[in-house]
Amino acid sequence: MSTAAPASDLGNLSHDLLDRVVEAPDEVALRRRVDGAWGEVTTREFHAQVVAAAKGLVAEGVQAGDRVAIVAKTRYEWTVLDYAIWWAGAVSVPVYETSSASQIAWILSDSGATHVFVETEEHRDRVEDARSEAPAVGRIRAIEDVLTALPAAGEDVDDATIDERLATLSSESIATLIYTSGTTGRPKGCELTHGNFRAELGGAIDVLPEMFAEPEASTLLFLPLAHVFARIIQIGAIRSGAVLGHTADIPDLVEHLGEFQPTFVLGVPRVFEKVFNSASAKAYAEGKGKIFDRAAQAAIAYSRATEDGGRAGLGLRLRHSLFDRLVYGKLRDALGGKARYAISGGAPLGDRLGHFYRGIGVIVLEGYGLTETTAALAANRVERQRMGTVGLPFPDTEVRVAEDGELLFRGPQVFGGYWNNPEATAQVLTEDGWFHTGDLGEIDDDGFIRITGRKKEIIVTAGGKNVSPSVLEDRVRAHPYVSQCLVVGDGKPFIGALVTIDQEHWEGSLDDEELREAVQGAIDEANTQVSRAESIRKFVILDEDWTEDNGYLTPSFKVKRPVVLRDFHDLVESLYVR
């Protein structure tokens, strides 16, 4: 074991693991799936793997401050490598494994990465293609080497060398460069420091002890570790002692959740929508659709009635108890059976889904944050939850609403700037530390924050009406048949929409009148949330869904609005032809 300085003297993320090694060396820290079975990894074993991999990095020429890129799906070796990079005094640069060759070339070039770890031969080929644009790239290794060949390469590096590398890091040192996936333009590298992560986690663990600090706490990561949301959960689990697992096998996710049985999960709203819609579709296929609908209505009503300490009436309690035996238990099983809590981020969840999950016994806590803020700035708490909001600010985090309605935040988790891009930094970060989120919002009398739209996505109709598309899009997308919805109408006489279909749930023709009526029903329901001037008057169903592969979604499932509007310009215009 390395003889590094006491963790209390360190201002970097090694603090968390070194403290756990002292406090609970033989407790299970992670579980790793190998050959179809989950094996246990103790804190002591994980620490030894991290140090051994760090020695390998040093032996292969990684210097303090170097950038090391990771192009891989979420997996155990990703976490070992992340910590090993820090143990070597370096900076990790995550790259979405779905990134194109040009995207990889830009990130490697801009970051100046010297070493790259890849998962597949296709990844290796893309990195090789990028070498001409990223001359600093030296060694390219397979991520599987992290537990085998890499430690072997570092056998002659002593503990003192690793201790010296750790000593080069402070809370101000950059821990990672995370490139925003972005809906427009080239990704920008967010400089997130060790201090940013430590401040973020200090707040998260304090306000969400039910997640991280409960006995037997565990979570299975399935979102990309290239995203700051999954990354903060990874680091939080290591700090708190919650057992961490990984899977990127989304088709078998329900099976893996059932095997792992996490006590909490994290996801984006689309994940929670998919679970609900799949359960609904299965119920209808089995002739139990009406029962499912009544069960869903009862769950939502029960949650609403018991919010803020309220009590449901006797009839509702009886229905809720009946449906818990018939329906809700099966839905909880889809999340592994033991999950009492979930965290949702990345996009608005909506109060309908929030109440539904709370009603079936899984409290989904919606939060809000960005890559630039090291994940969450605010979140609902188990004991202080208000549906439809993103909760209360984290400790030591300030929030205010600008004159134009934009939300501004200031706090220790807010980044210091974009890598090699002072102009972009100046556009979002004031000299006194206020970060311009680009999101519109409001703060109620109790301090709860509500997101009302994107500043740059506000649609202004020909009649001068300002329309926030997200309110309508979220409602339409909630329908089981709908995959994506994009509201249009800037400078036009009325609001329209482009809709894509989730063909896992609709297997018929896209021209079917039943489908059109179902989408119209979803739009009619969404229109109840807005004024007539803001309502969707016409829509068109597209022949193909929007995905990350065809370039219309970011890796965090956000629609690239400018790209859609560019490629479907003629189709949008056709909505306004009389």
Disulfide bonds with the S-S distance in Angstrom:
none
